[in-house]
Amino acid sequence: MFSGVKTAAFVASAGSGVAIVISLFVIGNLFMEVNDMYREVLADMDEFKVLSNDAWKAMMARNRNAFSFDSIFRHKRQHIRSNTGNPLEEE
C-alpha cells in the first residue's frame, strides 16, 4: 500500500519538477524575445527620427524660399495732390 503512494508522490514530484524546468526555459526565451523586440523598436525609432528630421528640413527649405516680407507689410495709399491744395481733386 505504501509503495503505491510513494510511487504516486514520486511521479507527481518529478512531473512538477519537469514543469518548473520547462517554465524557466520558456520564461528565459520570452525575456530574450522581448529584449530583441525592444532593440528593433529602438533601431526603427532612430531611423524614423532621421527620416522625419530630413523631411522637416526639406519642408523648411522649400517654405523659406516661398516666404516674402511683402505679405507682412501692407501698401499704403498714395494721395493724389493737385495744384489747388485739395488732395482729392485731380488736375
VOPAGU-2260 file (C-alpha; in pm, 1 decimal, decimal comma):
REM VOPAGU-2260
SITE   aa  ch    i         X         Y         Z
SITE  MET   A    0       0,0       0,0       0,0
SITE  PHE   A    1     274,9     245,4      86,0
SITE  SER   A    2     467,2     160,8    -229,5
SITE  GLY   A    3     176,8     285,8    -445,3
SITE  VAL   A    4     160,7     612,2    -251,3
SITE  LYS   A    5     538,9     652,5    -273,8
SITE  THR   A    6     527,5     592,6    -647,7
SITE  ALA   A    7     245,2     844,1    -694,6
SITE  ALA   A    8     429,4    1103,4    -485,6
SITE  PHE   A    9     750,0    1043,2    -682,7
SITE  VAL   A   10     569,1    1076,9   -1017,6
SITE  ALA   A   11     391,4    1394,8    -902,3
SITE  SER   A   12     717,9    1545,4    -775,0
SITE  ALA   A   13     906,1    1452,4   -1091,5
SITE  GLY   A   14     627,1    1589,4   -1310,6
SITE  SER   A   15     613,9    1918,0   -1123,7
SITE  GLY   A   16     994,8    1944,3   -1135,5
SITE  VAL   A   17     989,6    1894,6   -1512,6
SITE  ALA   A   18     711,1    2154,7   -1543,9
SITE  ILE   A   19     914,4    2404,0   -1339,0
SITE  VAL   A   20    1227,4    2349,0   -1551,2
SITE  ILE   A   21    1028,0    2386,9   -1875,4
SITE  SER   A   22     863,5    2702,3   -1736,8
SITE  LEU   A   23    1205,4    2851,0   -1658,5
SITE  PHE   A   24    1322,5    2783,9   -2015,4
SITE  VAL   A   25    1004,6    2940,7   -2157,7
SITE  ILE   A   26    1043,0    3247,8   -1934,0
SITE  GLY   A   27    1405,9    3287,2   -2045,6
SITE  ASN   A   28    1302,9    3254,0   -2410,8
SITE  LEU   A   29    1024,7    3512,6   -2370,9
SITE  PHE   A   30    1265,8    3750,5   -2197,4
SITE  MET   A   31    1512,1    3720,9   -2486,8
SITE  GLU   A   32    1236,3    3779,7   -2745,3
SITE  VAL   A   33    1109,4    4088,4   -2563,0
SITE  ASN   A   34    1463,7    4230,1   -2545,9
SITE  ASP   A   35    1516,5    4162,6   -2917,7
SITE  MET   A   36    1188,3    4336,6   -2999,2
SITE  TYR   A   37    1287,9    4632,4   -2779,0
SITE  ARG   A   38    1619,1    4668,0   -2963,4
SITE  GLU   A   39    1441,7    4650,2   -3301,2
SITE  VAL   A   40    1191,8    4916,7   -3195,8
SITE  LEU   A   41    1472,9    5146,6   -3078,4
SITE  ALA   A   42    1657,2    5097,3   -3408,7
SITE  ASP   A   43    1337,9    5169,9   -3604,4
SITE  MET   A   44    1272,6    5480,8   -3394,5
SITE  ASP   A   45    1624,0    5608,3   -3465,0
SITE  GLU   A   46    1568,5    5550,4   -3837,3
SITE  PHE   A   47    1231,2    5726,3   -3819,5
SITE  LYS   A   48    1389,3    6019,4   -3635,8
SITE  VAL   A   49    1648,1    6061,7   -3911,8
SITE  LEU   A   50    1383,5    6040,4   -4185,6
SITE  SER   A   51    1148,4    6283,6   -4013,3
SITE  ASN   A   52    1428,6    6533,8   -3948,9
SITE  ASP   A   53    1532,1    6516,6   -4314,9
SITE  ALA   A   54    1171,8    6566,4   -4426,5
SITE  TRP   A   55    1129,6    6861,7   -4188,9
SITE  LYS   A   56    1448,8    7025,5   -4315,7
SITE  ALA   A   57    1331,8    6980,0   -4675,7
SITE  MET   A   58     992,5    7134,7   -4595,4
SITE  MET   A   59    1152,2    7428,7   -4417,1
SITE  ALA   A   60    1395,8    7485,8   -4704,3
SITE  ARG   A   61    1108,1    7487,5   -4952,8
SITE  ASN   A   62     896,7    7723,4   -4739,7
SITE  ARG   A   63    1189,3    7955,1   -4672,5
SITE  ASN   A   64    1219,3    8028,4   -5044,5
SITE  ALA   A   65     845,8    8092,7   -5084,8
SITE  PHE   A   66     818,8    8336,2   -4793,6
SITE  SER   A   67     847,7    8707,1   -4861,2
SITE  PHE   A   68     811,0    9006,0   -4635,2
SITE  ASP   A   69     576,0    9174,7   -4882,3
SITE  SER   A   70     293,5    8968,0   -4741,9
SITE  ILE   A   71     352,5    9111,1   -4393,4
SITE  PHE   A   72     357,1    9481,0   -4474,3
SITE  ARG   A   73      57,8    9644,0   -4638,1
SITE  HIS   A   74      91,1    9903,1   -4908,8
SITE  LYS   A   75     -16,7   10248,1   -4801,4
SITE  ARG   A   76    -247,0   10456,3   -5013,1
SITE  GLN   A   77     -90,0   10740,3   -5202,2
SITE  HIS   A   78    -283,7   11063,6   -5208,9
SITE  ILE   A   79    -338,0   11242,3   -5535,6
SITE  ARG   A   80    -230,6   11603,5   -5496,6
SITE  SER   A   81    -339,3   11887,1   -5717,7
SITE  ASN   A   82    -223,1   12242,8   -5752,6
SITE  THR   A   83    -534,4   12363,2   -5572,6
SITE  GLY   A   84    -431,7   12201,3   -5246,5
SITE  ASN   A   85    -729,2   11966,5   -5232,5
SITE  PRO   A   86    -584,6   11612,6   -5221,1
SITE  LEU   A   87    -896,9   11453,8   -5370,3
SITE  GLU   A   88    -914,1   11681,7   -5672,1
SITE  GLU   A   89    -719,7   11582,5   -5981,7
SITE  GLU   A   90    -573,3   11827,9   -6228,6
